[in-house]
Structure formats: structure tokens, C-alpha cells
Amino acid sequence: MNTQYFRLVAYHKEENLTAILDSNGMYEKLWQFSSFFLQKGFEILEISSSDKFLDGNIDKCEVVPDNIILRETLTGRPEKTLFLHNGVNYHAIKVKDKIYIPDKTKVA
């Protein structure tokens, strides 16, 4: 069973829609996950594997090898923000009230 955990934030210009999506076991490679959304007309704003990102306030889900998990949607573009985690301010992306830290090495 594939247990690669990926998370991305994608924006669809024509629909003016942003989404945070997770894959836990559906794709073996990060590029496969992003490619699916690029083919659907989305722009990938942030993407990373679980070894690179911090959850922010979105807990990881269990292994779901046959599905992509929709975590949050927003009409419009997401907000870039800072998120305090264990006393450190990280650069993050916010979709409604969900916050994702795509790169745990980017601190403010």
C-alpha cells in the first residue's frame, strides 16, 4: 500500500475557487497529484509532502488510497499569513479558517 501523504492549495481562475486538498495513499509521486489538478485547469499555489509541511490547524487524515480529500474551499484567492507553531512564526496560507504551512523551513 502506498502511504505518501501530500497536500496542495490550488486555484481555479475561471471558477474563482481555491481548495486545500490532501492525498494519503492515492499517489506515489508529488508530481502525479499536482498533474491531476493542472489537467483540470487549476493553478497550484502550494504543494508539499508531509515531510516538508506542518499541519497548521488541519490534522492529517487516515490512509484513503482511492480518494482525494477536500479539506476546505473558498471563493476567491487564499490569504498569505503567518502562523505561530511551538513559539515560531511560519509563513502559511489560509483558506477560510484552515491554515497550512507548506514549508516548515520558511520562518518569519
N, CA, C and O atoms as a GROMACS GRO file, in nm:
protein
  432
    1MET      N    1   0.084  -0.118   0.000
    1MET     CA    2   0.000   0.000   0.000
    1MET      C    3   0.088   0.124   0.000
    1MET      O    4   0.188   0.130   0.072
    2ASN      N    5   0.052   0.222  -0.080
    2ASN     CA    6   0.123   0.348  -0.089
    2ASN      C    7   0.079   0.438   0.027
    2ASN      O    8  -0.040   0.458   0.048
    3THR      N    9   0.173   0.492   0.101
    3THR     CA   10   0.138   0.576   0.215
    3THR      C   11   0.198   0.716   0.203
    3THR      O   12   0.228   0.778   0.305
    4GLN      N   13   0.216   0.764   0.082
    4GLN     CA   14   0.266   0.900   0.063
    4GLN      C   15   0.155   1.000   0.095
    4GLN      O   16   0.044   0.988   0.044
    5TYR      N   17   0.187   1.097   0.181
    5TYR     CA   18   0.088   1.199   0.219
    5TYR      C   19   0.129   1.331   0.154
    5TYR      O   20   0.239   1.381   0.177
    6PHE      N   21   0.038   1.386   0.074
    6PHE     CA   22   0.063   1.513   0.005
    6PHE      C   23  -0.051   1.609   0.035
    6PHE      O   24  -0.165   1.569   0.059
    7ARG      N   25  -0.018   1.738   0.034
    7ARG     CA   26  -0.120   1.843   0.050
    7ARG      C   27  -0.091   1.953  -0.051
    7ARG      O   28   0.024   1.987  -0.077
    8LEU      N   29  -0.200   2.008  -0.109
    8LEU     CA   30  -0.182   2.120  -0.202
    8LEU      C   31  -0.292   2.222  -0.184
    8LEU      O   32  -0.400   2.193  -0.133
    9VAL      N   33  -0.261   2.343  -0.229
    9VAL     CA   34  -0.358   2.451  -0.240
    9VAL      C   35  -0.362   2.487  -0.388
    9VAL      O   36  -0.260   2.519  -0.449
   10ALA      N   37  -0.482   2.480  -0.446
   10ALA     CA   38  -0.499   2.505  -0.588
   10ALA      C   39  -0.605   2.613  -0.610
   10ALA      O   40  -0.700   2.625  -0.532
   11TYR      N   41  -0.586   2.691  -0.717
   11TYR     CA   42  -0.680   2.798  -0.753
   11TYR      C   43  -0.726   2.777  -0.896
   11TYR      O   44  -0.646   2.753  -0.986
   12HIS      N   45  -0.858   2.786  -0.916
   12HIS     CA   46  -0.917   2.774  -1.050
   12HIS      C   47  -0.969   2.912  -1.090
   12HIS      O   48  -1.068   2.961  -1.035
   13LYS      N   49  -0.901   2.974  -1.186
   13LYS     CA   50  -0.931   3.112  -1.224
   13LYS      C   51  -1.073   3.129  -1.278
   13LYS      O   52  -1.145   3.220  -1.237
   14GLU      N   53  -1.116   3.041  -1.369
   14GLU     CA   54  -1.248   3.055  -1.430
   14GLU      C   55  -1.360   3.041  -1.327
   14GLU      O   56  -1.463   3.108  -1.338
   15GLU      N   57  -1.341   2.957  -1.228
   15GLU     CA   58  -1.442   2.937  -1.124
   15GLU      C   59  -1.418   3.028  -1.003
   15GLU      O   60  -1.503   3.036  -0.914
   16ASN      N   61  -1.302   3.096  -1.000
   16ASN     CA   62  -1.263   3.180  -0.887
   16ASN      C   63  -1.274   3.101  -0.756
   16ASN      O   64  -1.337   3.145  -0.660
   17LEU      N   65  -1.211   2.984  -0.755
   17LEU     CA   66  -1.223   2.889  -0.645
   17LEU      C   67  -1.085   2.843  -0.598
   17LEU      O   68  -1.000   2.807  -0.679
   18THR      N   69  -1.065   2.846  -0.468
   18THR     CA   70  -0.944   2.792  -0.407
   18THR      C   71  -0.983   2.670  -0.325
   18THR      O   72  -1.090   2.666  -0.265
   19ALA      N   73  -0.894   2.570  -0.323
   19ALA     CA   74  -0.919   2.449  -0.244
   19ALA      C   75  -0.790   2.400  -0.181
   19ALA      O   76  -0.682   2.408  -0.240
   20ILE      N   77  -0.803   2.348  -0.059
   20ILE     CA   78  -0.695   2.272   0.005
   20ILE      C   79  -0.735   2.125  -0.009
   20ILE      O   80  -0.845   2.086   0.028
   21LEU      N   81  -0.642   2.045  -0.063
   21LEU     CA   82  -0.671   1.904  -0.088
   21LEU      C   83  -0.556   1.817  -0.039
   21LEU      O   84  -0.440   1.855  -0.048
   22ASP      N   85  -0.591   1.701   0.012
   22ASP     CA   86  -0.492   1.605   0.060
   22ASP      C   87  -0.502   1.474  -0.019
   22ASP      O   88  -0.609   1.436  -0.066
   23SER      N   89  -0.390   1.409  -0.030
   23SER     CA   90  -0.384   1.274  -0.084
   23SER      C   91  -0.303   1.191   0.015
   23SER      O   92  -0.187   1.222   0.043
   24ASN      N   93  -0.364   1.087   0.066
   24ASN     CA   94  -0.292   0.999   0.158
   24ASN      C   95  -0.303   0.856   0.106
   24ASN      O   96  -0.390   0.779   0.146
   25GLY      N   97  -0.212   0.823   0.015
   25GLY     CA   98  -0.208   0.688  -0.040
   25GLY      C   99  -0.256   0.674  -0.182
   25GLY      O  100  -0.246   0.566  -0.239
   26MET      N  101  -0.310   0.780  -0.242
   26MET     CA  102  -0.360   0.769  -0.379
   26MET      C  103  -0.250   0.782  -0.483
   26MET      O  104  -0.254   0.717  -0.587
   27TYR      N  105  -0.151   0.867  -0.454
   27TYR     CA  106  -0.042   0.892  -0.550
   27TYR      C  107   0.091   0.853  -0.489
   27TYR      O  108   0.113   0.870  -0.369
   28GLU      N  109   0.179   0.802  -0.572
   28GLU     CA  110   0.313   0.766  -0.527
   28GLU      C  111   0.408   0.885  -0.531
   28GLU      O  112   0.497   0.897  -0.448
   29LYS      N  113   0.387   0.973  -0.630
   29LYS     CA  114   0.476   1.088  -0.651
   29LYS      C  115   0.398   1.218  -0.641
   29LYS      O  116   0.281   1.224  -0.679
   30LEU      N  117   0.464   1.321  -0.591
   30LEU     CA  118   0.403   1.453  -0.576
   30LEU      C  119   0.356   1.508  -0.710
   30LEU      O  120   0.249   1.567  -0.718
   31TRP      N  121   0.436   1.490  -0.814
   31TRP     CA  122   0.401   1.543  -0.945
   31TRP      C  123   0.272   1.479  -0.999
   31TRP      O  124   0.199   1.543  -1.074
   32GLN      N  125   0.243   1.356  -0.962
   32GLN     CA  126   0.120   1.290  -1.007
   32GLN      C  127  -0.002   1.360  -0.947
   32GLN      O  128  -0.104   1.379  -1.015
   33PHE      N  129   0.009   1.397  -0.821
   33PHE     CA  130  -0.100   1.466  -0.752
   33PHE      C  131  -0.125   1.603  -0.815
   33PHE      O  132  -0.239   1.638  -0.846
   34SER      N  133  -0.019   1.680  -0.836
   34SER     CA  134  -0.035   1.812  -0.895
   34SER      C  135  -0.082   1.805  -1.040
   34SER      O  136  -0.162   1.888  -1.083
   35SER      N  137  -0.034   1.708  -1.114
   35SER     CA  138  -0.071   1.692  -1.254
   35SER      C  139  -0.221   1.674  -1.271
   35SER      O  140  -0.280   1.727  -1.365
   36PHE      N  141  -0.284   1.599  -1.182
   36PHE     CA  142  -0.428   1.578  -1.188
   36PHE      C  143  -0.502   1.712  -1.187
   36PHE      O  144  -0.596   1.732  -1.265
   37PHE      N  145  -0.462   1.803  -1.100
   37PHE     CA  146  -0.530   1.932  -1.088
   37PHE      C  147  -0.491   2.028  -1.201
   37PHE      O  148  -0.574   2.107  -1.245
   38LEU      N  149  -0.368   2.022  -1.247
   38LEU     CA  150  -0.328   2.103  -1.362
   38LEU      C  151  -0.411   2.067  -1.485
   38LEU      O  152  -0.451   2.155  -1.561
   39GLN      N  153  -0.438   1.938  -1.504
   39GLN     CA  154  -0.520   1.893  -1.616
   39GLN      C  155  -0.663   1.943  -1.606
   39GLN      O  156  -0.732   1.953  -1.708
   40LYS      N  157  -0.709   1.974  -1.487
   40LYS     CA  158  -0.845   2.024  -1.465
   40LYS      C  159  -0.852   2.177  -1.470
   40LYS      O  160  -0.958   2.235  -1.445
   41GLY      N  161  -0.740   2.243  -1.501
   41GLY     CA  162  -0.739   2.388  -1.514
   41GLY      C  163  -0.702   2.465  -1.389
   41GLY      O  164  -0.716   2.587  -1.386
   42PHE      N  165  -0.655   2.396  -1.286
   42PHE     CA  166  -0.615   2.463  -1.164
   42PHE      C  167  -0.471   2.511  -1.173
   42PHE      O  168  -0.389   2.453  -1.244
   43GLU      N  169  -0.442   2.616  -1.100
   43GLU     CA  170  -0.306   2.664  -1.077
   43GLU      C  171  -0.265   2.614  -0.939
   43GLU      O  172  -0.340   2.632  -0.843
   44ILE      N  173  -0.151   2.552  -0.927
   44ILE     CA  174  -0.103   2.502  -0.798
   44ILE      C  175  -0.032   2.617  -0.727
   44ILE      O  176   0.070   2.666  -0.774
   45LEU      N  177  -0.087   2.659  -0.613
   45LEU     CA  178  -0.028   2.770  -0.537
   45LEU      C  179   0.075   2.720  -0.437
   45LEU      O  180   0.178   2.785  -0.416
   46GLU      N  181   0.047   2.608  -0.375
   46GLU     CA  182   0.139   2.546  -0.279
   46GLU      C  183   0.121   2.396  -0.287
   46GLU      O  184   0.009   2.347  -0.306
   47ILE      N  185   0.229   2.323  -0.272
   47ILE     CA  186   0.220   2.177  -0.269
   47ILE      C  187   0.343   2.123  -0.196
   47ILE      O  188   0.454   2.173  -0.213
   48SER      N  189   0.321   2.021  -0.116
   48SER     CA  190   0.434   1.957  -0.050
   48SER      C  191   0.394   1.823   0.008
   48SER      O  192   0.276   1.789   0.020
   49SER      N  193   0.496   1.748   0.043
   49SER     CA  194   0.475   1.618   0.107
   49SER      C  195   0.482   1.637   0.258
   49SER      O  196   0.531   1.739   0.307
   50SER      N  197   0.434   1.539   0.331
   50SER     CA  198   0.424   1.552   0.477
   50SER      C  199   0.558   1.572   0.545
   50SER      O  200   0.563   1.622   0.658
   51ASP      N  201   0.667   1.534   0.482
   51ASP     CA  202   0.798   1.556   0.543
   51ASP      C  203   0.844   1.702   0.529
   51ASP      O  204   0.941   1.742   0.593
   52LYS      N  205   0.775   1.780   0.448
   52LYS     CA  206   0.811   1.920   0.426
   52LYS      C  207   0.714   2.018   0.491
   52LYS      O  208   0.752   2.130   0.524
   53PHE      N  209   0.586   1.978   0.509
   53PHE     CA  210   0.488   2.072   0.561
   53PHE      C  211   0.455   2.048   0.707
   53PHE      O  212   0.482   1.942   0.763
   54LEU      N  213   0.396   2.153   0.768
   54LEU     CA  214   0.338   2.142   0.902
   54LEU      C  215   0.187   2.152   0.885
   54LEU      O  216   0.138   2.224   0.798
   55ASP      N  217   0.115   2.080   0.968
   55ASP     CA  218  -0.031   2.073   0.954
   55ASP      C  219  -0.100   2.207   0.972
   55ASP      O  220  -0.210   2.226   0.920
   56GLY      N  221  -0.040   2.300   1.045
   56GLY     CA  222  -0.113   2.422   1.077
   56GLY      C  223  -0.228   2.383   1.168
   56GLY      O  224  -0.206   2.327   1.276
   57ASN      N  225  -0.351   2.411   1.126
   57ASN     CA  226  -0.467   2.369   1.204
   57ASN      C  227  -0.551   2.265   1.128
   57ASN      O  228  -0.671   2.253   1.152
   58ILE      N  229  -0.487   2.192   1.038
   58ILE     CA  230  -0.554   2.086   0.963
   58ILE      C  231  -0.485   1.954   0.995
   58ILE      O  232  -0.374   1.928   0.949
   59ASP      N  233  -0.550   1.871   1.073
   59ASP     CA  234  -0.493   1.741   1.106
   59ASP      C  235  -0.490   1.652   0.982
   59ASP      O  236  -0.577   1.661   0.895
   60LYS      N  237  -0.390   1.568   0.974
   60LYS     CA  238  -0.383   1.470   0.865
   60LYS      C  239  -0.497   1.370   0.880
   60LYS      O  240  -0.546   1.344   0.990
   61CYS      N  241  -0.538   1.314   0.768
   61CYS     CA  242  -0.644   1.214   0.770
   61CYS      C  243  -0.583   1.074   0.759
   61CYS      O  244  -0.464   1.059   0.732
   62GLU      N  245  -0.665   0.975   0.780
   62GLU     CA  246  -0.621   0.836   0.769
   62GLU      C  247  -0.592   0.802   0.622
   62GLU      O  248  -0.628   0.879   0.533
   63VAL      N  249  -0.528   0.691   0.599
   63VAL     CA  250  -0.498   0.645   0.464
   63VAL      C  251  -0.629   0.622   0.388
   63VAL      O  252  -0.718   0.550   0.434
   64VAL      N  253  -0.638   0.684   0.271
   64VAL     CA  254  -0.754   0.671   0.183
   64VAL      C  255  -0.699   0.653   0.041
   64VAL      O  256  -0.686   0.751  -0.032
   65PRO      N  257  -0.666   0.530   0.001
   65PRO     CA  258  -0.595   0.509  -0.124
   65PRO      C  259  -0.674   0.537  -0.252
   65PRO      O  260  -0.615   0.546  -0.359
   66ASP      N  261  -0.805   0.550  -0.244
   66ASP     CA  262  -0.886   0.568  -0.364
   66ASP      C  263  -0.949   0.706  -0.376
   66ASP      O  264  -1.031   0.728  -0.466
   67ASN      N  265  -0.913   0.799  -0.288
   67ASN     CA  266  -0.979   0.930  -0.290
   67ASN      C  267  -0.882   1.043  -0.259
   67ASN      O  268  -0.780   1.025  -0.192
   68ILE      N  269  -0.917   1.159  -0.311
   68ILE     CA  270  -0.854   1.285  -0.275
   68ILE      C  271  -0.945   1.347  -0.170
   68ILE      O  272  -1.067   1.343  -0.184
   69ILE      N  273  -0.888   1.403  -0.066
   69ILE     CA  274  -0.967   1.456   0.044
   69ILE      C  275  -0.972   1.608   0.035
   69ILE      O  276  -0.869   1.675   0.040
   70LEU      N  277  -1.093   1.661   0.022
   70LEU     CA  278  -1.114   1.805   0.018
   70LEU      C  279  -1.117   1.856   0.161
   70LEU      O  280  -1.200   1.814   0.241
   71ARG      N  281  -1.025   1.947   0.193
   71ARG     CA  282  -1.014   1.997   0.330
   71ARG      C  283  -1.086   2.130   0.350
   71ARG      O  284  -1.142   2.154   0.456
   72GLU      N  285  -1.086   2.216   0.246
   72GLU     CA  286  -1.153   2.345   0.256
   72GLU      C  287  -1.162   2.408   0.119
   72GLU      O  288  -1.078   2.383   0.032
   73THR      N  289  -1.263   2.491   0.098
   73THR     CA  290  -1.278   2.568  -0.026
   73THR      C  291  -1.305   2.714   0.008
   73THR      O  292  -1.344   2.749   0.119
   74LEU      N  293  -1.283   2.796  -0.093
   74LEU     CA  294  -1.302   2.940  -0.076
   74LEU      C  295  -1.332   3.002  -0.211
   74LEU      O  296  -1.267   2.969  -0.311
   75THR      N  297  -1.430   3.090  -0.216
   75THR     CA  298  -1.450   3.170  -0.336
   75THR      C  299  -1.345   3.279  -0.332
   75THR      O  300  -1.339   3.357  -0.237
   76GLY      N  301  -1.263   3.286  -0.436
   76GLY     CA  302  -1.154   3.383  -0.441
   76GLY      C  303  -1.020   3.317  -0.414
   76GLY      O  304  -1.008   3.195  -0.409
   77ARG      N  305  -0.920   3.402  -0.398
   77ARG     CA  306  -0.784   3.354  -0.375
   77ARG      C  307  -0.756   3.344  -0.225
   77ARG      O  308  -0.819   3.413  -0.146
   78PRO      N  309  -0.663   3.258  -0.187
   78PRO     CA  310  -0.630   3.242  -0.045
   78PRO      C  311  -0.548   3.359   0.008
   78PRO      O  312  -0.498   3.442  -0.069
   79GLU      N  313  -0.537   3.364   0.137
   79GLU     CA  314  -0.461   3.469   0.205
   79GLU      C  315  -0.326   3.413   0.250
   79GLU      O  316  -0.319   3.303   0.306
   80LYS      N  317  -0.220   3.489   0.225
   80LYS     CA  318  -0.090   3.452   0.281
   80LYS      C  319  -0.085   3.514   0.420
   80LYS      O  320  -0.125   3.628   0.439
   81THR      N  321  -0.035   3.437   0.516
   81THR     CA  322  -0.038   3.480   0.654
   81THR      C  323   0.081   3.421   0.730
   81THR      O  324   0.164   3.351   0.672
   82LEU      N  325   0.088   3.450   0.857
   82LEU     CA  326   0.184   3.388   0.946
   82LEU      C  327   0.108   3.301   1.044
   82LEU      O  328  -0.005   3.333   1.082
   83PHE      N  329   0.170   3.191   1.087
   83PHE     CA  330   0.106   3.100   1.182
   83PHE      C  331   0.207   3.065   1.289
   83PHE      O  332   0.317   3.017   1.260
   84LEU      N  333   0.169   3.089   1.415
   84LEU     CA  334   0.256   3.060   1.528
   84LEU      C  335   0.240   2.914   1.568
   84LEU      O  336   0.130   2.868   1.601
   85HIS      N  337   0.352   2.841   1.564
   85HIS     CA  338   0.353   2.699   1.598
   85HIS      C  339   0.474   2.671   1.686
   85HIS      O  340   0.588   2.691   1.643
   86ASN      N  341   0.451   2.626   1.809
   86ASN     CA  342   0.559   2.597   1.904
   86ASN      C  343   0.654   2.715   1.921
   86ASN      O  344   0.776   2.698   1.928
   87GLY      N  345   0.598   2.836   1.927
   87GLY     CA  346   0.678   2.956   1.951
   87GLY      C  347   0.748   3.012   1.829
   87GLY      O  348   0.825   3.107   1.841
   88VAL      N  349   0.724   2.954   1.712
   88VAL     CA  350   0.788   3.000   1.588
   88VAL      C  351   0.680   3.048   1.490
   88VAL      O  352   0.579   2.980   1.471
   89ASN      N  353   0.703   3.165   1.428
   89ASN     CA  354   0.612   3.215   1.326
   89ASN      C  355   0.654   3.161   1.190
   89ASN      O  356   0.768   3.182   1.147
   90TYR      N  357   0.562   3.091   1.122
   90TYR     CA  358   0.588   3.033   0.991
   90TYR      C  359   0.505   3.105   0.885
   90TYR      O  360   0.396   3.154   0.913
   91HIS      N  361   0.559   3.111   0.764
   91HIS     CA  362   0.482   3.158   0.650
   91HIS      C  363   0.379   3.050   0.618
   91HIS      O  364   0.412   2.932   0.609
   92ALA      N  365   0.254   3.093   0.601
   92ALA     CA  366   0.144   2.998   0.582
   92ALA      C  367   0.046   3.051   0.480
   92ALA      O  368   0.055   3.165   0.435
   93ILE      N  369  -0.047   2.966   0.445
   93ILE     CA  370  -0.154   3.002   0.353
   93ILE      C  371  -0.286   2.970   0.421
   93ILE      O  372  -0.301   2.865   0.484
   94LYS      N  373  -0.384   3.061   0.408
   94LYS     CA  374  -0.511   3.049   0.478
   94LYS      C  375  -0.626   3.042   0.378
   94LYS      O  376  -0.638   3.126   0.288
   95VAL      N  377  -0.710   2.942   0.396
   95VAL     CA  378  -0.832   2.925   0.316
   95VAL      C  379  -0.946   2.917   0.417
   95VAL      O  380  -0.960   2.817   0.489
   96LYS      N  381  -1.027   3.022   0.422
   96LYS     CA  382  -1.127   3.041   0.529
   96LYS      C  383  -1.055   3.032   0.662
   96LYS      O  384  -0.967   3.114   0.689
   97ASP      N  385  -1.090   2.935   0.747
   97ASP     CA  386  -1.025   2.926   0.877
   97ASP      C  387  -0.918   2.817   0.882
   97ASP      O  388  -0.862   2.789   0.988
   98LYS      N  389  -0.890   2.754   0.768
   98LYS     CA  390  -0.790   2.648   0.762
   98LYS      C  391  -0.655   2.707   0.722
   98LYS      O  392  -0.645   2.784   0.626
   99ILE      N  393  -0.551   2.668   0.796
   99ILE     CA  394  -0.416   2.720   0.771
   99ILE      C  395  -0.320   2.604   0.750
   99ILE      O  396  -0.321   2.506   0.823
  100TYR      N  397  -0.238   2.619   0.648
  100TYR     CA  398  -0.143   2.516   0.606
  100TYR      C  399  -0.006   2.581   0.592
  100TYR      O  400   0.007   2.688   0.533
  101ILE      N  401   0.096   2.517   0.647
  101ILE     CA  402   0.234   2.565   0.639
  101ILE      C  403   0.307   2.475   0.539
  101ILE      O  404   0.352   2.366   0.575
  102PRO      N  405   0.320   2.519   0.412
  102PRO     CA  406   0.374   2.432   0.309
  102PRO      C  407   0.523   2.401   0.321
  102PRO      O  408   0.569   2.299   0.269
  103ASP      N  409   0.598   2.486   0.390
  103ASP     CA  410   0.742   2.464   0.402
  103ASP      C  411   0.787   2.501   0.543
  103ASP      O  412   0.797   2.618   0.578
  104LYS      N  413   0.815   2.399   0.622
  104LYS     CA  414   0.850   2.422   0.762
  104LYS      C  415   0.986   2.491   0.781
  104LYS      O  416   1.023   2.523   0.894
  105THR      N  417   1.060   2.515   0.672
  105THR     CA  418   1.186   2.588   0.683
  105THR      C  419   1.168   2.738   0.661
  105THR      O  420   1.262   2.814   0.680
  106LYS      N  421   1.047   2.782   0.621
  106LYS     CA  422   1.022   2.925   0.597
  106LYS      C  423   0.961   2.988   0.721
  106LYS      O  424   0.840   2.979   0.745
  107VAL      N  425   1.046   3.052   0.799
  107VAL     CA  426   1.001   3.118   0.922
  107VAL      C  427   1.004   3.270   0.902
  107VAL      O  428   1.078   3.322   0.818
  108ALA      N  429   0.923   3.338   0.981
  108ALA     CA  430   0.914   3.484   0.969
  108ALA      C  431   1.017   3.551   1.058
  108ALA      O  432   1.024   3.674   1.061
   0.00000   0.00000   0.00000
